Amino acid sequence: MTSSTAPLTGSIVALVTPMLEDGSVDYPTLRKLIDWHIQEGTDCIGVVGTTGESPTVTVEEHCEIIRVSVEQAAGRVPVMAGCGANSTHEAIRLAKYARGVGANSQLQVVPYYNKPTQEGQYQHFKAIAEATGDLPIVLYNVPGRTVADMQHDTVLRLSQVPGIIAIKEATANIERAQWLIRDLPKSFAVYSGDDPTAVALMLCGGQGNISVTANVAPRLMHELCVAAVAGDARRAMQIQFQLMPVHKHLFVEANPIPVKWAMARMGLCGPALRLPMTPLAQANEAVVEAALRAAGLLA
């Protein structure tokens, strides 16, 4: 996926990072998950984002998760490496590593906690592009987590920077997404970062979805994205209605707490998380299980 080629379309899983009970990364299960996603039709593997518990892995683990993922994917599907940081220097360091081990693109979140201005955000991403723009950059705007919102005009400015090719728009604001799709260059991809509203964004002209739900329903999310990107609203909404309970209840607590529990319930990986993430509250277990059953993901 380079700036000179058509943008990736489809379902990009925001993959969890499986962990053992002692908190160490479970690399054998990570490899199995990647193989499963490829078999199920996932179009791209996104690793070490928020769903992958990037805030709690060390830089060394972060790099190794990217390396193992690229190695396991073995060119069968692209790998989008989460390389974001609230330090521009660290984001560049992670991106250089991802580029070196063969990742296909990098996901760069708006710097969090330090609340950069719009100019600060522009300079942050521009510096990353100047250092590592040969590894295509997907911007990631999620103000609900970063407390710093990348405004429309800033995205338009950044779309002119070589190496920046797409945005993961996770505000769940469809009008806002429509303005992006309307005003950005046609070669610049707009991906949803919000499962409940992703179908609408794609039907408006978006290219895909970077998805939490895809962790438990990869085949269905792939089919939903194919239909929505093609403008087949009837088929896309048929799948959307099936998955709506999952979209909703995988966020009954902070991500990735519910999805880790759901995957453990489905036998895909263990439930372990790292503090300050804690196990799903017992009262919510039945809620998440009911959502999986309603979507046909559990017998």
Helices and strands as residue ranges (DSSP letters): E 10-14, H 27-40, E 44-47, H 59-73, E 79-82, H 88-101, E 105-109, H 118-132, E 137-141, H 143-146, H 152-158, E 164-169, H 174-183, E 189-192, H 195-203, E 208-211, G 213-215, H 218-229, H 233-249, H 257-265, H 282-294
